Amino acid sequence: MAHCPLRNMHSFATLSSARDTSLKEIGESLTFNEAFEANMTYEEAVHDEVKKLKDENDNARTELVAQLEQIYSLDSKDEDKP
């Protein structure tokens, strides 16, 4: 799993590309319906990408918490020491 700024950067690059494509399609649309569909496709891409990013961030947080718990947990032998 990529480091958080890289995950975010990848998602924003994906969203920028999707927006660029949708704006081109909107500009080339001959009817309102075509333009609306191009925008809806972009909105679906945003929804999917943000969900993916959230899931990746949730997984990274879970991994981080597990690592921190392992680092900061006391070994049972250490608990007996004064």
C-alpha positions in Angstrom: 0.0 0.0 0.0 1.4 3.4 -0.9 2.3 6.1 1.5 -0.7 8.4 2.2 0.5 11.4 0.2 1.1 9.1 -2.8 -2.3 7.6 -2.4 -3.9 11.1 -2.3 -1.7 12.3 -5.2 -2.7 9.2 -7.3 -6.4 9.8 -6.6 -6.3 13.5 -7.4 -4.4 12.7 -10.7 -7.1 10.1 -11.5 -9.9 12.6 -10.7 -8.2 15.4 -12.7 -7.9 13.1 -15.7 -11.6 12.1 -15.4 -12.6 15.7 -15.1 -10.6 16.7 -18.2 -12.2 13.9 -20.2 -15.7 14.8 -19.0 -15.2 18.5 -19.9 -14.1 17.5 -23.4 -17.1 15.3 -23.8 -19.4 18.0 -22.5 -17.9 20.5 -24.9 -18.4 18.0 -27.8 -22.0 17.2 -26.8 -24.7 18.1 -29.2 -27.5 17.8 -26.7 -28.1 18.6 -23.1 -28.6 14.9 -22.4 -25.2 14.0 -23.8 -23.6 16.7 -21.7 -25.5 15.6 -18.6 -24.4 11.9 -19.2 -20.8 13.0 -19.5 -21.0 14.8 -16.2 -22.8 11.9 -14.5 -20.0 9.6 -15.7 -17.5 12.0 -14.0 -19.6 12.1 -10.8 -19.6 8.3 -10.7 -15.8 8.3 -11.2 -15.5 10.7 -8.3 -17.7 8.6 -6.1 -15.7 5.4 -6.9 -12.3 7.1 -6.5 -13.2 8.7 -3.2 -14.6 5.4 -1.8 -11.4 3.7 -2.9 -9.2 6.3 -1.3 -11.2 6.1 1.9 -10.9 2.3 2.0 -7.2 2.5 1.4 -6.8 5.1 4.1 -8.9 3.1 6.6 -6.7 0.0 5.9 -3.5 2.1 6.3 -4.9 3.4 9.6 -5.7 -0.1 10.8 -2.1 -1.2 9.9 -0.6 1.8 11.6 -2.6 1.2 14.8 -1.5 -2.5 14.8 2.1 -1.4 14.4 1.9 1.2 17.1 0.2 -1.3 19.5 3.0 -3.7 18.8 5.7 -1.1 19.4 4.1 0.3 22.6 2.7 -2.8 24.1 4.5 -4.1 27.1 6.0 -7.6 27.0 4.6 -9.8 29.8 8.2 -10.2 31.1 8.6 -6.5 31.3 5.4 -6.2 33.4 7.0 -8.2 36.2 10.1 -6.0 36.4 10.1 -3.2 39.0 
